[in-house]
């Protein structure tokens, strides 16, 4: 797990030391710079679909489902995502069956974001996979990386919850409204606070 407090330090390797493209580096979870043309094109494609989804009336469920399926990597059965939804690529997001996502989800999917079955995602939740360097020079030079987020089955994230890079929230757990989740949360607990700590077992 890599939260904001554990962000990368000084940049020690660069393009000359690595034959991979920055797009490949990003997918591998390593340091990259987002100016790679494949990254730029993928971001633009995701943005277009996101805007179309957000602009489609809620009453047109067929079109909204079609656009959501095109935007995201995978969408399960009977999923309800309320607009607006904000994401980077979209294709790195997986949502399981019967999950409900309330208004204003921010899912920055530089790394994968997996949301399981039967989850309840409150309004204005943020799922943040990007990590920026603590080293000032590396940050100035636009290096970044990301770590995946996993929300397991039947999790409830209360309104305004922020989940940081690399975190897994275990099955059946509940995260109280406004909490900041910087460490993995085990299954079957209620966690609250900033940083979120276990309040009780379920």
C-alpha positions as MATLAB code, in Angstrom:
seq = 'XXXXXXXXXXXXXXXXXXXXXXXXXXXXXXXXXXXXXXXXXXXXXXXXXXXXXXXXXXXXXXXXXXXXXXXXXXXXXXXXXXXXXXXXXXXXXXXXXXXXXXXXXXXXXXXXXXXXXXXXXXXXXXXXXXXXXXXXXXXXXXXXXXXXXXXXXXXXXXXXXXXXXXXXXXXXXXXXXXXXXXXXXXXXXXXXXXXXXXXXXX';
ca = [
       0.000    0.000    0.000;
       1.294    3.429   -0.923;
      -0.600    6.357    0.546;
       0.150   10.026    0.141;
       2.483    9.940    3.140;
       4.570    7.280    1.391;
       4.866    8.974   -2.000;
       7.964    8.376   -4.076;
      11.153   10.182   -3.224;
      13.975   11.385   -5.497;
      13.806   10.289   -9.122;
      16.740    7.972   -9.814;
      15.974    6.507  -13.238;
      14.697    8.166  -16.373;
      13.874    7.418  -20.016;
      17.509    6.690  -20.837;
      17.530    3.888  -18.258;
      14.317    2.228  -19.449;
      13.303    1.201  -22.982;
       9.591    1.043  -22.119;
       7.310    3.836  -23.253;
       5.816    6.035  -20.561;
       2.451    4.437  -21.337;
       3.940    1.013  -20.553;
       5.605    2.379  -17.429;
       2.249    3.763  -16.265;
       0.497    0.424  -16.786;
       3.288   -1.319  -14.848;
       2.811    1.030  -11.884;
       6.223    2.628  -12.337;
       7.283    6.252  -12.660;
       6.161    7.880  -15.894;
       5.449   11.241  -17.499;
       1.915   11.761  -18.812;
       2.955   13.434  -22.088;
       3.221   10.066  -23.886;
       0.930   10.309  -26.974;
      -0.838    7.044  -26.086;
      -1.629    8.401  -22.634;
      -2.872   11.700  -24.082;
      -5.097    9.886  -26.611;
      -6.500    7.483  -23.991;
      -7.288   10.361  -21.633;
      -9.049   12.246  -24.436;
     -11.136    9.198  -25.363;
     -12.153    8.666  -21.743;
     -13.027   12.339  -21.337;
     -15.307   12.289  -24.389;
     -17.274    9.280  -23.117;
     -17.403   10.681  -19.585;
     -18.865   13.947  -20.859;
     -21.437   12.105  -22.986;
     -22.465    9.968  -20.010;
     -22.771   12.987  -17.725;
     -24.828   14.897  -20.306;
     -27.289   12.041  -20.936;
     -30.626   12.416  -19.087;
     -31.139   10.011  -16.204;
     -34.440    9.017  -17.795;
     -32.581    7.507  -20.786;
     -31.301    4.457  -18.931;
     -30.546    2.514  -22.112;
     -28.190    5.153  -23.473;
     -26.576    5.768  -20.090;
     -25.902    2.029  -19.703;
     -24.446    1.872  -23.212;
     -22.104    4.801  -22.573;
     -21.063    3.498  -19.153;
     -20.222    0.115  -20.687;
     -18.088    1.834  -23.334;
     -16.372    4.086  -20.800;
     -15.485    1.563  -18.092;
     -13.392   -1.585  -18.290;
     -16.273   -3.742  -17.044;
     -19.769   -3.116  -15.662;
     -21.788   -5.828  -13.925;
     -25.523   -6.480  -13.958;
     -28.009   -4.047  -12.405;
     -25.400   -1.353  -11.743;
     -26.641    2.202  -11.111;
     -24.139    5.048  -11.494;
     -25.523    8.544  -10.970;
     -24.020   11.440  -12.916;
     -21.771   13.257  -12.666;
     -18.983   10.690  -12.745;
     -15.385   11.893  -13.062;
     -12.522    9.635  -14.137;
      -9.245    9.691  -16.061;
      -9.317    6.788  -18.517;
     -12.431    4.898  -17.436;
     -11.059    1.675  -18.917;
      -9.160    0.874  -15.704;
     -12.391    0.811  -13.637;
     -14.322   -2.415  -12.948;
     -17.707   -2.414  -11.174;
     -19.402   -5.627  -10.043;
     -23.054   -6.642  -10.044;
     -25.793   -4.678   -8.262;
     -23.527   -1.861   -7.111;
     -24.915    1.630   -6.574;
     -22.747    4.724   -7.116;
     -24.229    8.020   -5.960;
     -23.626   11.486   -7.407;
     -20.148   12.896   -7.895;
     -17.791    9.902   -7.755;
     -14.204   10.907   -8.566;
     -12.331    7.775   -9.679;
      -8.821    8.695  -10.864;
      -7.981    5.425  -12.578;
      -4.335    5.822  -13.559;
      -3.990    2.411  -11.883;
      -6.856   -0.069  -11.686;
      -9.917    0.610   -9.537;
     -11.970   -2.475   -8.709;
     -15.388   -2.089   -7.061;
     -17.040   -5.388   -6.154;
     -20.604   -6.675   -6.106;
     -23.378   -5.117   -3.989;
     -21.369   -2.052   -2.985;
     -22.867    1.256   -1.894;
     -20.764    4.276   -2.885;
     -21.979    7.502   -1.261;
     -22.021   10.958   -2.877;
     -18.743   12.756   -3.546;
     -16.526    9.758   -2.831;
     -12.950    9.997   -4.155;
     -10.917    6.960   -5.239;
      -7.433    8.317   -5.937;
      -4.764    6.056   -7.460;
      -2.135    8.680   -8.546;
       1.004    9.279   -6.491;
       3.164   12.377   -6.927;
       6.802   12.550   -5.770;
       7.781   14.114   -2.488;
      11.061   15.161   -4.115;
      10.516   18.731   -5.421;
      12.649   18.304   -8.539;
      10.968   15.066   -9.603;
       7.552   16.649   -9.061;
       8.576   19.760  -11.038;
       9.654   17.479  -13.890;
       6.156   15.914  -13.930;
       7.083   12.390  -12.847;
       4.260   10.418  -11.252;
       3.019    6.876  -10.681;
      -0.053    5.119   -9.313;
      -1.185    2.194   -7.144;
      -4.450    0.240   -7.500;
      -7.514    0.536   -5.269;
      -9.791   -2.415   -4.459;
     -13.238   -2.107   -2.891;
     -14.357   -5.659   -2.127;
     -17.926   -7.027   -2.217;
     -20.730   -5.459   -0.159;
     -18.688   -2.469    1.051;
     -20.414    0.800    1.969;
     -18.380    3.979    1.516;
     -20.183    6.875    3.190;
     -20.495   10.296    1.605;
     -17.253   12.168    1.028;
     -14.949    9.223    1.771;
     -11.453    9.523    0.268;
      -9.538    6.330   -0.527;
      -5.802    6.802   -1.174;
      -3.506    4.898   -3.571;
      -2.872    1.209   -2.989;
      -5.699    0.684   -0.473;
      -7.984   -2.356   -0.233;
     -11.258   -2.152    1.714;
     -12.302   -5.638    2.797;
     -15.628   -7.373    2.178;
     -18.702   -6.150    4.083;
     -16.845   -3.266    5.718;
     -18.303    0.213    6.211;
     -16.303    3.442    5.975;
     -17.893    6.382    7.812;
     -18.742    9.573    5.956;
     -15.833   11.960    5.456;
     -13.152    9.420    6.376;
      -9.734    9.322    4.696;
      -8.612    5.735    4.098;
      -4.817    5.633    3.917;
      -4.291    1.978    4.948;
      -5.950   -1.325    4.071;
      -9.183   -1.983    5.973;
      -9.975   -5.635    6.822;
     -13.286   -7.348    6.139;
     -16.294   -6.965    8.429;
     -15.444   -3.761   10.289;
     -16.638   -0.176   10.620;
     -13.800    2.315   10.142;
     -14.056    6.072   10.623;
     -11.865    9.134   10.853;
      -8.870   10.773    9.213;
      -6.945    8.581    8.920;
      -9.655    5.918    9.126;
      -9.335    3.564   12.093;
     -11.394    0.531   13.045;
     -14.307    1.563   15.251;
     -15.920   -1.849   15.733;
     -16.329   -5.311   14.239;
     -19.438   -6.401   12.346;
];
